[in-house]
């Protein structure tokens, strides 16, 4: 199963849980991160781990961006790690 890398690209986290530049690697288990943010991205992470390509307008990618449901206070970029 390919590993998926999550990078926090913007953060105004009200609990200071995430900082810009934080990275997480998803293998077999979910990473230690805010469960609301994880809940938003999990279906797409699982799809990428199982070989899916995600549609983005006219393009297909093995990555996506996600924002925290709490007014978008945290933004993350998610990508399949090659190799």
C-alpha positions as CSV (number, residue, x, y, z in Angstrom):
1,X,0.0,0.0,0.0
2,X,1.5,3.4,-1.0
3,X,2.2,5.9,1.8
4,X,0.4,9.2,1.7
5,X,2.0,12.4,2.9
6,X,0.0,15.2,4.5
7,X,1.5,18.7,4.8
8,X,-0.1,21.5,6.7
9,X,0.2,24.5,4.3
10,X,-1.8,27.1,6.3
11,X,-2.7,27.1,10.0
12,X,-4.8,29.4,12.2
13,X,-5.8,26.5,14.4
14,X,-7.7,27.7,17.4
15,X,-6.3,25.0,19.6
16,X,-2.8,25.4,18.2
17,X,-2.8,21.7,17.4
18,X,-1.4,22.2,13.8
19,X,1.4,24.5,12.7
20,X,2.3,25.5,9.1
21,X,4.9,23.0,7.8
22,X,3.8,20.0,10.0
23,X,3.9,16.8,8.0
24,X,2.4,13.4,8.6
25,X,2.8,10.1,6.7
26,X,-0.1,7.7,6.5
27,X,0.7,4.1,6.3
28,X,-1.5,1.4,7.9
29,X,-2.7,3.7,10.8
30,X,-4.2,7.2,10.9
31,X,-1.7,9.9,12.0
32,X,-1.9,11.8,15.2
33,X,-3.9,14.8,14.0
34,X,-7.1,16.7,14.6
35,X,-9.9,14.3,14.1
36,X,-12.2,16.8,12.4
37,X,-9.5,17.4,9.7
38,X,-8.7,13.7,9.4
39,X,-12.5,12.9,9.1
40,X,-12.7,15.3,6.1
41,X,-9.7,13.8,4.2
42,X,-9.9,10.1,5.2
43,X,-12.1,8.8,2.3
44,X,-9.8,10.4,-0.2
45,X,-6.6,9.2,1.5
46,X,-8.0,5.7,1.5
47,X,-8.8,6.0,-2.2
48,X,-5.3,7.2,-3.0
49,X,-3.8,4.3,-0.9
50,X,-5.7,1.9,-3.1
51,X,-4.5,3.3,-6.4
52,X,-7.2,5.8,-7.2
53,X,-6.6,9.0,-9.2
54,X,-8.8,11.9,-8.2
55,X,-10.5,14.2,-10.7
56,X,-9.8,17.9,-10.4
57,X,-11.5,19.8,-13.2
58,X,-9.9,18.7,-16.4
59,X,-7.0,16.9,-14.6
60,X,-6.6,13.6,-12.8
61,X,-4.2,13.8,-9.8
62,X,-2.8,11.6,-7.0
63,X,-3.1,14.6,-4.6
64,X,-5.7,17.0,-3.2
65,X,-6.1,19.9,-0.8
66,X,-8.4,19.9,2.2
67,X,-9.6,22.6,4.6
68,X,-10.6,22.2,8.2
69,X,-14.4,22.2,8.6
70,X,-13.9,24.9,11.3
71,X,-14.1,27.8,8.9
72,X,-11.1,26.6,7.0
73,X,-8.6,27.5,9.7
74,X,-6.2,24.8,8.7
75,X,-5.3,23.8,5.1
76,X,-3.4,20.7,4.1
77,X,-2.0,19.3,0.9
78,X,-2.2,15.5,0.5
79,X,-0.1,13.5,-2.0
80,X,1.0,10.0,-2.6
81,X,4.6,9.4,-1.9
82,X,6.4,7.8,-4.8
83,X,8.8,5.0,-4.3
